[in-house]
């Protein structure tokens, strides 16, 4: 019955990198969410006090730059999700010997 420990070891070897990737993905998402919350608060404050781009051009320029920078992060998050989704199907097949997540 040597195959049971080997199978467990194989599963561990497959899952450990995925756990690390998931932690990194979660960190990106948390950072992005914090940025979105901050921008929402800033823009709400501007709206509440009738602040326009003419009033604070540097602030609005910085926000525009932040949107560009965070758009790249958002695209990276989307790519990570797509990568995980593709891998999930292959990993499930490796772990169970099936071709579909439902075992058929």
HELIX and SHEET records of a PDB file:
HELIX    1   1 UNK A    2  UNK A   48  1                                  47    
HELIX    2   2 UNK A   57  UNK A   96  1                                  40    
END                                                                             
